[in-house]
Amino acid sequence: MLKSRANIKDVARRAGVHPSTVSRVLNPATRSMVSEALAKKILRIAEELGYRRNPLASGLRTRRTYTVGVVIPDITNPVFPPIVRAVEHALDEKGYIAILADSGSKRRSEKALIENMKARQVDGLILAAANRKDHLVDSCIDEGIPVVLVNRSVEQHSVSAVINDDELGIDLAFQHLIDLGHREIAYIGGPQRASTGYTRYRAFLRSAKQAGVNIDRELVINAREFTESAGQAAFQEIARTGKNLSAVLTANDLLALGVFDALDDLDMKCPRDISVTGFNDMPYVDRFVPPLTTVHISLEELGVQAARLLLEKIENPDAPSKQLRLEPRLIVRGSTATLNAAQAKSGNRVA
């Protein structure tokens, strides 16, 4: 005969408290309303009795499912797992779980995923795949679904977002190359449909102008994707111009890794022949050969703050949207070096 599952009344009876007190303790969002000592006692008794909180039952009372949809553009991009992990941990503290979906950077796929999550009645969405002009974000907001963007922003709506100060990050990388003596600098950016691609590209042009450096537009390419293969193809295209350059500033680390691949194909060395900078400081770039000089952003903090903003929005849907901008810092490693005498005298032709 199957043993019946313990319920809240069983836990309350053993603890000598009212069932509502047990309910508060078992819900991470309301646990602070009970003294720490009593909360520990109730949690211990619940564990002893084998009680498990039923979020579906709670949802019938609160009209919540205690689930949050998280959509990312590419799970193979090392930037996103730390963000997702931080989101999950922050949500778990409040009794929520995340439903993760990878859109593969495809708009049709992303639309289907979001519609599926709506059908599952998620309490809110965290989107890392939004475009600058994004009707999917518009529709969610129009339907009253709490939405927070992470590492992306949109132009149409005032929507909560946690982003990086991309302008500052690009300026730090550009100024670093200038301080090393580089003036013939190429730029490989990302897709202009994404706020990260667009903002970093505009920041590069602005940094060059402020530094008084003339940029050869044939040395500037915005790739269609933030991928290693896109970075390799972009640098190969730059090499075919036959123009002189001594450094490449890229808009993310995967693009920089693609530049490394292209340099190998051309039998060139980094940083002896070409200095390279990245952006994001994704896991393991310190193990590249050479280790990558890059702009560090706090991936974990992006996730934590995105989760907190969404939980605030779920609790108070009418609260004004917030946009948090995290400050990056430059991490100097082995992929950048001072412009050498030979480069300064004759230039470095990559064709």
PyMOL commands that set and color helices and strands:
alter all, ss='L'
color gray80, all
select helices_A, chain A and resi 8-15+19-26+31-33+36-49+55-62+80-92+107-119+135-142+166-179+195-211+217-219+228-240+253-265+285-287+299-315+341-346
alter helices_A, ss='H'
color red, helices_A
select strands_A, chain A and resi 67-72+97-102+124-127+147-150+160-164+185-189+220-222+247-250+275-277+294-296+323-326+329-331
alter strands_A, ss='S'
color yellow, strands_A
deselect
rebuild
show_as cartoon
